[in-house]
Amino acid sequence: MIRLYDTAQQEVVPLTLRDPGKVSIYACGPTVYGPPHLGHGRMVLVFDVVRRFLEWSGLEVTFVSNITDIDDKIIERAINEGRDSSDIAVKCESIWWEAMDRLDVLRPDETPHATAYVDDMVALIRRLVDSDQAYVTSDGVYLSVEGIDGYGLLAHQTLDQLREGGGDREIVGTEKRHQADFALWKFAKEGEPSWPSPWGEGRPGWHTECVVMSLDLLGEGFDLHAGGLDLTFPHHENERAQAIADGKTFSTHWMHNGFVEMDGEKMSKSLGNVRNLLDLTEEYDARAYRLLILRSHYRSPMEVTDVTLRDAEAALERLDAFARRTSDLDGSVDDKIIADFTELMSNDFDSAGSVDLMFRQVREGNTALDAGDTTTGGAAAAAVREIAGALGLRLIEDAEAAPAEIVALAQARTDARAAKDFARADELRDELTAAGWSVEDSADGPVLRPLG
């Protein structure tokens, strides 16, 4: 039985499925106005692992993740750069998928775009206005949250405790009936992209986009709504509110991953410590970020530094080396190992415990092979491959030989470090990175791996 921490219930509960043997998941995708950062990377990797494990367990998964291509931030960038907002969205979306491919993230089964659902959003808003659940002001159409049963469930606060504004991405109007009411439709300003509606030209609110797309593709009572912890309120709360107001049954479970931290502080644009995901995959083995995420429990804050990334790369080399050493061995996975892995991941997706189990097999396998025991070594190798595959962690068994000039640069760096000329050593590392290679130090000398 698979159990997960449900944000709404605030406890670990059994995963309840609408349709036996099938899992329907909606994960909030990117707003495409800039390159993806490490926070995006953690979210998609966490739920890529969840998806892969569910499929490995024999469940049929339908995974939907949207593209928000209508948003204030896209419009703002387009205006500042004198470009069309659709041009911004298309180019940033292509960068998003490039990053996802580098991380070996499975593509969603469906990737709905907000621009394709505007008519459906207008229809929803019309129903809410007609039923007096929403009202029109001079700057848009708002949902009245006072009539929503259990509003504040995901935030675990009462309506009176919630902050003013409902978390809209821009300053909202002063004609709202309640401070927490939020925009369903925003009237367009001059020069902004807009769509027709019964109330005037404008565009849908962010929260309306996801509720319409998720219910259209997954249907009422879909199993799991996923996203980063920062989306719990207001975004997910306000999705849920619209579904309730429209008389719809929304997601059964809510699952959120924790924040990424840089030097002990939450990564955020206001602090100026946001790190570009593509830049990271240029500098480090892209698999290192997946391993770093796997080593942390998905609900806990995760520290990302050059030290933790290099440590993850070194751990990857141990995995790859074991895979290379055992590439010619045949072996069957011990049922006990598979049972242990299944139990760990079924208990709120304990990937950290699963990684420990995998590396224990590496150690035991190497010990067995050193003693000439290929049977035990082969069984350990089979277990490592099975676990790594279930977690989406690709192992590299065929080492790519580094060109002579790259080997020479790595050796020069080692010599510079031995001479304590660390400035020169850093310069040589940068040269190696620019040439497409990472280098790590080991007892046997520098270890070179191609980037990406």
C-alpha positions as CSV (number, residue, x, y, z in Angstrom):
1,M,0.0,0.0,0.0
2,I,1.4,3.4,-1.1
3,R,1.1,6.1,1.5
4,L,1.8,9.8,1.1
5,Y,1.7,13.0,3.1
6,D,-1.5,14.8,2.1
7,T,-1.1,18.6,2.6
8,A,-4.9,19.0,3.2
9,Q,-5.1,16.3,5.8
10,Q,-1.7,17.1,7.3
11,E,-0.7,13.5,7.7
12,V,0.5,10.4,5.9
13,V,-2.4,8.6,4.4
14,P,-3.0,5.7,1.9
15,L,-3.1,6.8,-1.7
16,T,-6.8,6.4,-2.6
17,L,-7.4,5.9,-6.3
18,R,-10.6,6.9,-8.2
19,D,-10.0,4.0,-10.7
20,P,-8.4,0.8,-9.5
21,G,-4.9,0.4,-11.0
22,K,-4.8,3.9,-12.4
23,V,-3.3,7.1,-11.1
24,S,-4.3,10.6,-12.4
25,I,-1.8,13.4,-11.5
26,Y,-1.8,17.1,-12.2
27,A,1.4,19.0,-11.6
28,C,1.5,22.7,-12.0
29,G,4.0,23.5,-14.8
30,P,6.0,26.6,-15.6
31,T,5.0,30.2,-16.3
32,V,7.2,30.7,-19.4
33,Y,8.8,34.1,-19.0
34,G,12.4,33.2,-18.2
35,P,14.8,30.3,-17.8
36,P,14.0,27.6,-15.3
37,H,15.7,27.7,-11.9
38,L,16.7,25.1,-9.3
39,G,13.3,25.4,-7.6
40,H,11.6,24.4,-10.8
41,G,14.1,21.6,-11.2
42,R,13.4,20.2,-7.7
43,M,9.7,20.2,-8.3
44,V,9.8,18.4,-11.6
45,L,12.4,15.9,-10.4
46,V,10.4,15.0,-7.3
47,F,7.3,14.3,-9.2
48,D,9.2,12.6,-12.0
49,V,10.4,10.2,-9.3
50,V,6.9,9.8,-7.9
51,R,5.6,9.0,-11.4
52,R,8.3,6.6,-12.2
53,F,7.9,4.7,-8.9
54,L,4.1,4.4,-9.4
55,E,4.7,3.0,-12.9
56,W,7.4,0.7,-11.6
57,S,4.9,-0.5,-9.1
58,G,2.6,-1.6,-11.9
59,L,0.1,1.3,-11.9
60,E,-1.1,3.1,-15.0
61,V,-0.2,6.8,-14.6
62,T,-1.7,9.7,-16.5
63,F,0.5,12.7,-15.8
64,V,-0.6,16.2,-16.8
65,S,1.5,19.3,-16.4
66,N,0.5,22.6,-17.9
67,I,2.2,25.5,-19.6
68,T,1.1,28.9,-18.3
69,D,1.5,31.1,-21.4
70,I,-0.8,33.9,-20.2
71,D,0.6,35.8,-17.2
72,D,1.4,39.3,-15.9
73,K,5.1,38.5,-15.8
74,I,5.2,37.4,-19.5
75,I,3.4,40.6,-20.4
76,E,5.7,42.7,-18.3
77,R,8.8,41.3,-19.9
78,A,7.3,41.7,-23.4
79,I,6.5,45.3,-22.8
80,N,10.0,46.0,-21.3
81,E,11.7,44.4,-24.3
82,G,9.4,45.6,-27.0
83,R,8.4,42.1,-28.0
84,D,5.2,40.1,-28.5
85,S,4.2,38.2,-25.4
86,S,3.7,35.0,-27.5
87,D,7.3,35.2,-28.7
88,I,8.5,35.3,-25.1
89,A,6.3,32.3,-24.1
90,V,7.4,30.2,-27.1
91,K,11.1,30.8,-26.7
92,C,11.0,30.3,-22.9
93,E,9.0,27.1,-23.3
94,S,11.6,25.7,-25.6
95,I,14.3,26.5,-23.0
96,W,12.1,24.7,-20.4
97,W,12.0,21.5,-22.4
98,E,15.7,21.6,-23.1
99,A,16.3,21.7,-19.4
100,M,13.8,18.9,-18.7
101,D,15.5,16.7,-21.3
102,R,18.9,17.3,-19.8
103,L,17.5,16.2,-16.4
104,D,16.0,13.0,-18.0
105,V,12.5,14.0,-16.9
106,L,9.7,12.1,-18.6
107,R,7.5,14.2,-20.8
108,P,3.9,14.6,-19.4
109,D,1.2,12.7,-21.1
110,E,-0.6,16.0,-21.7
111,T,0.9,19.6,-21.7
112,P,-2.1,21.9,-21.9
113,H,-1.5,25.5,-22.7
114,A,-3.6,28.2,-21.1
115,T,-4.1,30.0,-24.4
116,A,-5.9,27.0,-25.7
117,Y,-8.4,27.0,-22.9
118,V,-9.6,30.6,-22.7
119,D,-13.1,29.8,-24.0
120,D,-13.5,27.1,-21.3
121,M,-12.3,29.6,-18.7
122,V,-14.8,32.2,-19.8
123,A,-17.5,29.5,-19.6
124,L,-16.5,28.7,-16.0
125,I,-16.4,32.3,-15.0
126,R,-19.9,32.8,-16.6
127,R,-21.3,30.0,-14.5
128,L,-19.8,31.5,-11.4
129,V,-21.2,34.9,-12.1
130,D,-24.6,33.6,-13.0
131,S,-24.7,31.7,-9.7
132,D,-23.7,34.8,-7.7
133,Q,-20.4,33.1,-6.7
134,A,-18.5,35.8,-8.6
135,Y,-19.0,39.4,-9.3
136,V,-17.8,42.1,-11.7
137,T,-15.8,45.2,-10.7
138,S,-14.2,48.0,-12.8
139,D,-11.0,46.0,-13.2
140,G,-12.2,42.5,-13.6
141,V,-14.3,39.6,-12.3
142,Y,-13.7,38.2,-8.7
143,L,-14.6,35.1,-6.9
144,S,-16.4,35.6,-3.6
145,V,-14.6,33.3,-1.2
146,E,-17.0,33.8,1.8
147,G,-19.4,31.3,0.2
148,I,-16.7,28.6,-0.3
149,D,-16.9,25.7,2.1
150,G,-13.6,25.2,3.9
151,Y,-11.7,28.0,2.2
152,G,-8.3,28.0,3.7
153,L,-8.0,24.2,3.9
154,L,-4.6,24.0,2.3
155,A,-3.3,27.0,4.1
156,H,-4.6,25.6,7.4
157,Q,-6.0,29.0,8.3
158,T,-9.5,30.4,8.6
159,L,-10.7,33.0,6.1
160,D,-10.1,35.8,8.6
161,Q,-6.5,34.7,9.1
162,L,-5.6,34.8,5.4
163,R,-3.6,37.7,4.1
164,E,-5.1,40.5,2.1
165,G,-5.3,40.1,-1.6
166,G,-5.6,36.4,-2.1
167,G,-2.1,36.2,-3.4
168,D,-2.7,37.6,-6.9
169,R,0.4,38.4,-8.8
170,E,-0.4,42.1,-9.0
171,I,-2.0,44.7,-6.8
172,V,-5.7,44.0,-6.9
173,G,-8.7,46.4,-7.0
174,T,-10.3,48.1,-4.1
175,E,-13.9,47.1,-5.0
176,K,-13.6,43.6,-3.6
177,R,-16.3,42.4,-1.2
178,H,-13.7,40.5,0.9
179,Q,-10.0,41.0,1.2
180,A,-9.3,37.4,0.1
181,D,-11.5,37.5,-3.0
182,F,-9.3,36.9,-6.1
183,A,-9.4,37.7,-9.8
184,L,-11.0,35.3,-12.3
185,W,-10.8,37.7,-15.2
186,K,-8.6,40.8,-15.5
187,F,-9.6,43.5,-17.9
188,A,-6.9,44.3,-20.4
189,K,-4.9,47.5,-20.3
190,E,-3.9,49.3,-23.5
191,G,-1.3,47.3,-25.5
192,E,-1.8,44.1,-23.6
193,P,-2.9,40.8,-25.2
194,S,-6.6,40.1,-24.6
195,W,-9.5,37.8,-25.4
196,P,-13.3,38.6,-25.6
197,S,-15.7,37.9,-22.7
198,P,-19.2,39.0,-21.7
199,W,-17.7,41.5,-19.3
200,G,-15.0,43.0,-21.5
201,E,-11.7,42.3,-23.2
202,G,-9.2,40.8,-20.9
203,R,-7.4,37.6,-19.8
204,P,-8.0,34.9,-17.2
205,G,-6.5,34.9,-13.8
206,W,-3.7,32.4,-13.0
207,H,-5.8,30.3,-10.7
208,T,-8.6,29.8,-13.2
209,E,-6.2,28.4,-15.8
210,C,-5.2,25.3,-13.8
211,V,-8.6,24.4,-12.5
212,V,-10.1,24.3,-16.0
213,M,-7.2,22.4,-17.6
214,S,-6.9,19.8,-14.8
215,L,-10.6,19.0,-14.7
216,D,-10.9,18.9,-18.5
217,L,-8.0,16.4,-18.9
218,L,-8.3,14.3,-15.8
219,G,-12.0,14.7,-14.8
220,E,-13.6,15.2,-11.4
221,G,-12.1,13.6,-8.4
222,F,-8.7,13.0,-10.0
223,D,-6.2,11.4,-7.6
224,L,-3.3,13.8,-7.0
225,H,-2.6,17.5,-7.4
226,A,1.2,18.2,-7.1
227,G,3.4,21.2,-6.9
228,G,6.0,23.2,-4.9
229,L,5.2,24.3,-1.4
230,D,5.0,27.9,-2.5
231,L,1.9,27.0,-4.6
232,T,-0.1,25.7,-1.6
233,F,-1.6,29.2,-1.0
234,P,-2.9,31.0,-2.8
235,H,-2.7,29.1,-6.1
236,H,-3.9,25.7,-5.1
237,E,-6.3,27.0,-2.5
238,N,-7.9,29.2,-5.2
239,E,-8.1,26.4,-7.8
240,R,-9.9,24.3,-5.2
241,A,-12.2,27.2,-4.4
242,Q,-13.4,27.6,-8.0
243,A,-14.0,23.9,-8.4
244,I,-16.2,23.9,-5.2
245,A,-18.0,27.0,-6.3
246,D,-18.7,25.3,-9.7
247,G,-20.1,22.2,-7.9
248,K,-17.2,20.0,-9.0
249,T,-15.2,17.4,-7.0
250,F,-11.5,18.4,-7.2
251,S,-8.3,16.5,-6.4
252,T,-8.5,13.7,-3.8
253,H,-4.9,14.3,-2.6
254,W,-2.5,17.2,-2.4
255,M,1.2,16.8,-2.4
256,H,3.9,19.5,-2.2
257,N,7.7,19.4,-2.2
258,G,9.9,21.6,0.0
259,F,12.1,24.6,-0.9
260,V,15.6,24.8,-2.3
261,E,18.0,26.7,0.0
262,M,21.2,28.4,-0.9
263,D,23.6,29.0,2.0
264,G,20.8,28.3,4.5
265,E,18.3,30.7,2.9
266,K,15.3,29.9,0.8
267,M,16.1,30.5,-2.9
268,S,14.1,33.5,-4.1
269,K,14.3,36.3,-6.6
270,S,13.9,38.9,-3.8
271,L,17.1,37.6,-2.2
272,G,18.9,37.5,-5.5
273,N,20.1,33.9,-5.0
274,V,18.2,32.2,-7.9
275,R,20.4,29.8,-9.8
276,N,19.7,29.0,-13.4
277,L,19.0,25.3,-14.1
278,L,20.6,25.2,-17.5
279,D,23.8,26.8,-16.1
280,L,23.9,24.1,-13.5
281,T,23.7,21.3,-16.1
282,E,26.6,23.0,-18.0
283,E,28.8,23.0,-14.9
284,Y,27.9,19.7,-13.4
285,D,26.7,16.3,-14.5
286,A,23.0,16.8,-14.9
287,R,22.3,13.5,-13.1
288,A,23.9,15.1,-9.9
289,Y,20.9,17.3,-9.3
290,R,18.6,14.3,-9.5
291,L,20.8,12.4,-7.0
292,L,21.0,15.4,-4.7
293,I,17.2,15.6,-4.7
294,L,16.9,11.8,-4.1
295,R,19.1,12.1,-1.1
296,S,16.7,14.5,0.6
297,H,13.1,13.8,1.7
298,Y,10.9,15.6,-0.8
299,R,9.1,17.6,1.9
300,S,12.3,18.9,3.6
301,P,14.3,22.0,2.7
302,M,17.3,21.0,0.4
303,E,20.6,22.8,0.5
304,V,22.2,23.2,-2.9
305,T,25.9,24.4,-3.0
306,D,28.9,23.6,-5.1
307,V,30.0,21.3,-2.2
308,T,26.8,19.2,-2.3
309,L,26.8,19.1,-6.1
310,R,30.4,17.9,-6.2
311,D,29.7,15.3,-3.6
312,A,26.8,14.1,-5.7
313,E,29.0,13.9,-8.7
314,A,31.5,11.8,-6.7
315,A,28.8,9.5,-5.6
316,L,27.7,9.1,-9.3
317,E,31.2,8.1,-10.2
318,R,31.0,5.3,-7.6
319,L,27.8,4.1,-9.1
320,D,29.1,4.3,-12.7
321,A,32.3,2.5,-11.7
322,F,30.3,-0.3,-10.1
323,A,28.1,-0.5,-13.2
324,R,31.2,-0.7,-15.4
325,R,32.8,-3.3,-13.2
326,T,29.7,-5.5,-13.3
327,S,28.6,-4.9,-16.9
328,D,29.4,-8.5,-17.9
329,L,27.8,-10.2,-14.9
330,D,24.4,-11.8,-14.9
331,G,22.4,-11.8,-11.7
332,S,18.9,-11.8,-10.2
333,V,17.8,-9.2,-7.7
334,D,17.3,-10.6,-4.2
335,D,13.5,-10.4,-3.4
336,K,14.4,-9.1,0.0
337,I,16.1,-6.0,-1.6
338,I,13.1,-5.3,-3.8
339,A,10.8,-5.7,-0.9
340,D,12.9,-3.3,1.2
341,F,13.0,-0.7,-1.7
342,T,9.2,-1.0,-2.2
343,E,8.6,-0.5,1.5
344,L,10.8,2.6,1.6
345,M,9.2,4.2,-1.4
346,S,5.7,3.2,-0.4
347,N,6.2,5.1,2.9
348,D,5.8,8.7,1.6
349,F,8.4,8.2,-1.2
350,D,11.4,7.7,1.0
351,S,14.0,8.3,-1.7
352,A,16.8,9.0,0.7
353,G,16.4,5.6,2.3
354,S,16.2,4.1,-1.1
355,V,19.5,5.7,-2.2
356,D,21.1,4.4,1.0
357,L,19.9,0.9,0.2
358,M,21.3,1.2,-3.3
359,F,24.7,2.3,-2.2
360,R,24.8,-0.4,0.4
361,Q,24.4,-2.8,-2.5
362,V,27.3,-1.1,-4.2
363,R,29.5,-1.6,-1.2
364,E,28.5,-5.2,-0.6
365,G,28.8,-6.0,-4.3
366,N,32.4,-4.6,-4.5
367,T,33.4,-6.5,-1.3
368,A,32.0,-9.7,-2.8
369,L,33.8,-9.2,-6.1
370,D,37.1,-8.4,-4.4
371,A,36.7,-11.8,-2.8
372,G,35.9,-13.5,-6.1
373,D,32.2,-14.0,-5.4
374,T,30.6,-13.1,-8.7
375,T,27.2,-14.6,-7.7
376,T,26.8,-12.1,-4.9
377,G,28.3,-9.3,-6.9
378,G,26.0,-10.0,-9.8
379,A,22.9,-10.0,-7.5
380,A,24.0,-6.7,-6.0
381,A,24.6,-5.2,-9.5
382,A,21.1,-6.3,-10.6
383,A,19.6,-4.6,-7.5
384,V,21.5,-1.4,-8.1
385,R,20.2,-1.3,-11.7
386,E,16.7,-2.0,-10.7
387,I,16.6,0.7,-8.0
388,A,18.4,3.3,-10.2
389,G,16.0,2.6,-13.0
390,A,12.9,2.9,-10.8
391,L,14.2,6.3,-9.6
392,G,15.1,7.6,-13.0
393,L,18.8,7.6,-12.3
394,R,20.7,6.7,-15.5
395,L,24.0,4.8,-15.0
396,I,26.8,5.2,-17.4
397,E,28.6,1.9,-18.0
398,D,30.6,2.9,-21.1
399,A,33.1,5.5,-20.0
400,E,33.9,8.1,-22.7
401,A,37.6,8.4,-23.1
402,A,38.8,12.0,-22.6
403,P,41.0,13.4,-25.4
404,A,44.7,13.8,-24.6
405,E,44.5,17.5,-24.3
406,I,41.7,17.2,-21.7
407,V,43.7,14.7,-19.8
408,A,46.6,17.1,-19.9
409,L,44.5,19.9,-18.5
410,A,43.2,17.7,-15.7
411,Q,46.8,16.7,-14.8
412,A,47.9,20.3,-14.9
413,R,45.1,21.2,-12.5
414,T,46.2,18.4,-10.2
415,D,49.8,19.7,-10.3
416,A,48.6,23.2,-9.5
417,R,46.6,22.0,-6.5
418,A,49.7,20.0,-5.3
419,A,51.7,23.3,-5.5
420,K,48.9,25.1,-3.7
421,D,48.4,27.3,-6.7
422,F,44.6,27.2,-6.2
423,A,43.9,30.2,-8.5
424,R,45.6,28.4,-11.4
425,A,43.7,25.2,-10.5
426,D,40.4,27.1,-10.6
427,E,41.3,28.5,-14.0
428,L,42.1,25.1,-15.4
429,R,38.8,23.7,-14.0
430,D,37.0,26.5,-15.9
431,E,38.8,25.6,-19.0
432,L,37.7,22.0,-18.6
433,T,34.1,23.1,-18.0
434,A,34.2,25.3,-21.1
435,A,35.5,22.3,-23.1
436,G,32.5,20.2,-21.8
437,W,34.2,18.1,-19.0
438,S,33.9,17.9,-15.3
439,V,36.8,16.9,-13.1
440,E,36.7,15.4,-9.6
441,D,39.7,14.5,-7.4
442,S,40.1,10.9,-6.2
443,A,42.8,8.8,-4.5
444,D,43.6,7.4,-8.0
445,G,43.9,10.8,-9.6
446,P,41.5,13.2,-11.4
447,V,38.3,11.7,-12.7
448,L,36.9,13.2,-15.9
449,R,33.3,13.0,-17.1
450,P,31.6,14.7,-20.1
451,L,29.0,17.2,-19.0
452,G,25.4,17.0,-20.0
